[in-house]
Amino acid sequence: MRKFLFRMILCGNFLYAQDFSDTVLTMIRLDHTVEIAVKPDYVVIAIGIEGSKPDVESAREENNKVIKNAEKVFQEFKIDPKDIKTDVIHVLPGERQYQSGYSYESTPNFQASRAISVTLRDISKYESFIAACLKTNSLIIYSLDFRSSLASEIEENSKVTAYKSVKEKAQKWASQIGKSVKNMSELRCDGFVWSSFVYTPGGMRYISDLGGQRYTTIPTPQPGLMTLSGNVSATFIFK
């Protein structure tokens, strides 16, 4: 049986044991806030390769050498080639300044960079994989995106459960005033977003797809829980 930490919070008015028979209530809108925490079972790691040389060819050659080092790490951890996505080499021209006596001079400098996305299916190897990448002294960890293979299923189930909850709540309200639920006029599912966290000795850091944080030191951040948050609201018509 699939297990995950599941917590839902129902937001709405409380029912009181009093007479609502004279109340003219024709509709009600109820909200259900969803918060679910799930352990990730795989992680997508964005790896960067950066370097600079005085000419274009040297910059490209250096970048290719680093790629070979990365491939050795991927082979060591038996990463499926389908789970490796490599960007093209980007070469940017520039200048490198240095001090010569009392003045500054510059020489041509070309920066070569490339990004690699690796999907690590066995999350138990996460720590050792990150450590192996960093020990090459040439690979940069751009970002960590923890994911769950059950994410879509969990999200759909949470929406269904939330809808059933607000419908039951509406039926209770209707019964208190001698009415029944005729139909649902509106259903909204807002803000269903997954977030992932990692734990470090210094506390907890949020890993954002857009954050671009770099983790280039050891010890490696520890994978934490993924959280799904969202809200389901429904409007019911009474008869």
N, C-alpha and C positions, 0 to 999 in steps of 0.2 A: 504494500500500500504506500502510495506517495505521501510523504509527510512534509509539511512546512508550517512555520509559525504563522498563525492567522488571527487577526484582530480587526474587528469592525466596530465603529461607533455610530449609533443611531442618533440623529439630531431631529428634534421635533417637539411638539407640545406634549405635556404630560396629560394622561387621562385621569379624571377625578370621578369619584363615586357620587355623582349628583344628577339631578333631573335636567336633561336638555330637551325635553319634549316640546317646549315652546320655541326652541331655537330655530331660526330660519337659516340653515346652512346648506348651500347648494354645491359647494366645491371646497376642496382642500389641497394644499400643496405641501408635500413632505420631502425632506432631504435625508440622505443617508451618506455619511462620510466613510470612506474605505481606507484602511491602513493595513497593509500586509507586509510582513518581513519574511524574506526567503533566503536561504543559503545559495550562493552561486555555485554552479557546477562547471563553468568554463570561463575563460577570460581572453579578451582581445587586447593585445599589447602593441602599441605603436612604437616602433624603434627608429631612431634617426642615425644617419651617418653624415658627419660633417668634417670637412678638412679644407686646407688651403695650400696652394703651391704657387710659385712665381709664373708658371705657364699653364695653359689649358690641358695639354696632354699629361703633364705630371699630376695635375689635380685629378684627372679622370683615372689614371693608373692607380693612384693612392686610394681612390674610392673603390675601385674594383678589388683591390687587395683586402679592404675591410669587408666587402661583400663575401669574399671567400672565407674569411674568419667567421662571419655570421652563419654561412652555410654549414660550417663544421659544427657549430652549436646546434643548429636545427636538426642536423643528421644525428647528433648525439642523443637528442631528446625525441627522435623519431617523429618529427613533425610532418604530417601529411603535406605534400607539395600543394594540394588544393587549399590548404589553410595558410598559405604564404602569398602575400600580395606585395609586389615590389614596384615602386615608382621609378620613373626614368631619372637619369642624373640631371640635376640642375646646376649649371655653372654660371656664376655671377662675377663679372670683372670688377676689380677694385684696386686699391692701392694700400701698401703697407708703409707706414712712416717710421723712421728711426732717426735718432739724434746723431749728428755728425759734427763734433766740435760744439760750436755755439749755435748751430742751425739744424733744422730738420729737413731731411730728404725723404723721398718716397720711391718705392719700387713697385712694379706691377704685381698684383696679387689676384689670384683667381680662387674663388671659394666654390667647392663642389659639394653638393648635398643630395641625399636620397632618403626616402622614407620607406619603411617596411612594416606591413601589418601582419602580425602572427596570431592565429587563433590557437590557444593552448587548451585542448579538450580535456586533458587530465589535470585538474586543478591541484591535485596533490603534488605535482611537480613544479608548481608555480614559483616557490622560493628558490629552488635550485636552478631553475631556468633563468630567472632574473639575475641571480648571482653569477651564472656562467656568462651571460651577456656583458655584465659590468666588468668582469675580470679580463675581458679582451682589451679593456682600456681604449676602445674605439667605437663602441656602440652606446648610444644615448637612449634612455627610456623616456619617451615623450609623454605617454599617457597609459593608464590602465582602465579598461572597461569591463567590469565584472558582469556576467550575464547568467541567465538560467534557461535551460532548454524547456522548462515548463512555464515560461513567462506568459506566452499567449494564452495557454490553457487557464492559468491562474487568473489572468485579467478578465477573461470571458466569464469564468465561474463567479468571480467577485461581483460583476455587474448583474448577473442573473440573481445571485443571492440578495444583493442590495435591493433590486426591484421587488422581489418577493417580500422583503421586509417592509418596505414602504406600503405595499399593497395591503398586507396584513394590518398595518397600523391604520390605514384609511378605513378598512372594514370595521375595525374596532370603534373608530370615531363615528362611523355611520350608525352602528348598532346602538350607540349611546343616545342618539337623537331619533331613534325609530326610523332610520333610513337605511338604504343599501347603496353600494357602489354601482353606478350605471355603466360608466366606462372611464377610460383614461384619456384625457385630452392632450397631455403633453408629457414627454419623457426626455430628460437631458442627462447625458453622461459627460461631465466636465473634468478636465485636468488630470486624466489618468496618466501618470508619469512615473517611470522607474528611476530610482536614484541608487547609486552604489557607494559604499564606504570602504575605506581601508583603515586598519589600525596600525599605528606606529608607537614606538616606546614613548614618544612625547605626547600621545593622545590620538585623536581621530582627525583624519583629513578627508575632505570631500573631493572626489575625483570627478571632474566634469569633462564631458566630451569637448567643450569649448575652452576649458581652462588652460590646457597646454602646460600643466605642471611637469617638472622634470624630477625624476627620482634617480639620482646617480650615486647614491651612497648605500652602504650596507650598515646595519641590518635592513632587510627588505621589509616594506610595509606588509602587514598581514591582511588577507581578505576578510572582510566583515560580512554584514548582511545587506542584501538588496532590499529596497523598500518600494512598494507600490502605493501611491496615494491618489485619491480621486473622489469625486462626489456624484451621486445619482440623485436627481430630483424628479418628482412626478406630480402631476396635477390630476386629481380624480373628481369626476362629476357625480353627485349624489342624486338619488331619486326617491 
